[in-house]
Structure formats: structure tokens, C-alpha cells
């Protein structure tokens, strides 16, 4: 008997409709087994306004909890099993530096709209809202980038340069219309020497999990699994995406696995994204198709959430009401604005 799982199940029964557990697809199977709602960051954000439960427990990294708390209704509280789980990419854009760079661009005369990937801190989302921009996820980055170009003369996409390049490729924005900003701890390095008048400016961040996939991994997969189909997440480098058969968000990759399982019985799909999800898809479609990870890739931050920590947060809710995630008042309105702009543009 798994006592941790049983104890979680008992609390879920006790709290009933007062509790909703949400989990990002990169969580491990033991945690996912307890989730009432699973999704990528867009799906999780979309679902929050429709949740009736007073207590929302979010199994994911910190920014996902912040987004849920922003979109939660009055009286609802959001709890994280591991508040120290933080997206490595979101840490690549400290608020002080982001503000400094936007100020430098404005001082240089640029009419520029910020587009912040969901994987950013609340403070960066608030800054984005303040500057008239919006948030996007990998599932809607193309739509949101097109929207951002309608708002101003140029766009700064923050902080994932790889996603920025991949979306630009899809929208037909050429390499010489883009520029990856050169930044140090004080702001833009020698602004006058950088082509800051380009249409698309990219913050020099990346997901260290997806960025570790290399073109030779794709070549190795093609040699190892002749005839396989290869799909990858757009946080991978553009050189990797160029060699794949398909690319898309986490929800796209899940649908792609289901499509291959249904239409290509006996086929092989190699997926370049976080491995917990790939292994789960392999299990789900076993017998219909073979699914393999492009390479070993576990997000250490997502892995900080465990079944034991989930139980501990639930016990805290039952005992003392738990410690809900607090949103600083000054960030609330501008950050919410940047998120709701995305939901409005993309349809709730
Ligand atoms: S996989 Fe990458 S983008 Fe996702 S939470 Fe981990 S570090 Fe952040």
C-alpha cells in the first residue's frame, strides 16, 4: 500500500469540491495521478477562472502559481507544494534588468511592445502590462507575436530567444530583421553599437532543458529509428527545429502522439521535450506506436514537486488553511492585464 497516495486520496475526499489540484505535464507520474486538471501553462491559465473550488493546489513551478493566483476569483487561494521550484528560464530575466532595458530602448526612441513568455516572474509580467504588452505561451506565441506587431513598430520578446527565433521563422521574419540583445548586469551593452532598430528584439534567455538538444541528436535518432517521425518543442534551438518533422507546444506534442498512435500503427515517434511527458506518452500509446525521448531531459525544478510535498501542502490546508501564495498589490493590476490581454486575443 502506498500510504502517501492513500493519505492524499483521503484529504481529497474530505475536501471534495473545495479542492482542485492542477498539474503541469512535466510533473512525474506519482504527482500527476492526484491531479484533477493537467495541462501546459496555457491550458492551466485558461482553466483557473472556471474553477469553483476555494483551494487550488498547483503542481508546477512558481510562475505558474503566480499566474493562477492572478486569475483566481476573490476568496480563492492558490497553494504550491514546493514554492522553491522556479523555472530556470524565468530566472534569466531579473525585473531590475528588464526595466532598465525597456527604459534604454524607450530613451533611444524605440516604439516597442514587450511580449513576455509565460515563463517569467510576476514582476516581469507587470512590467509588460505597464508597457502595453501581453503574455504568451508556446501554444499561442505565433498569434501573440502577430498581435504585438499590430500594437507598435517593434517587439521585444522575453526571455526565450529560441522560441522567439522559431516563431519568427514561422511568421516569415527574416534573420536580419531580428537581433538578440547583448546585455550585462547593468543593461544593454553599448546600445549605440547594437542594431536596436530591428523589428524583433530577443532577450538572450533560453530553457536549459530544451536548449541542450543538438542537431546531431536528431541525426542520431533518424539513424537509430529508421523511418521515425521527430517532433520537438519550440524552446529547442532553431537548428534543431529545422531538422524535425514537426514542432509545437506541449499540447501539440500530446496531440501529435495521439495522432501517430491512431494513424500510424506500429510507427515510431521521437519527441524532443521534457522526459516525464515523453515517458508518459510512451506508456499511454504502448502497443499502438513506439515513442522515445530525443535525449535525456528532466527539468530539475519541476522535479522538486513530489507526492510527499503534495501531501504536506494538503495537510497544511486541512490543518491551518495552508499558506496561500500572495500577490504583491502593486503588481496585481498590470500583471493581470498582461495575462488577460493574452486570454482575450486567443479566446478564453
Ligand atoms: S523545462 Fe525549461 S521552461 Fe520548463 S520549467 Fe523547466 S526550465 Fe523552465
Boltz pocket constraint, residues with backbone or C-beta under 6 A from the ligand:
constraints:
  - pocket:
      binder: B
      contacts: [[A, 61], [A, 86], [A, 87], [A, 88], [A, 89], [A, 90], [A, 119], [A, 207], [A, 208], [A, 209], [A, 210], [A, 274], [A, 299], [A, 300], [A, 301], [A, 302]]
      max_distance: 6.0
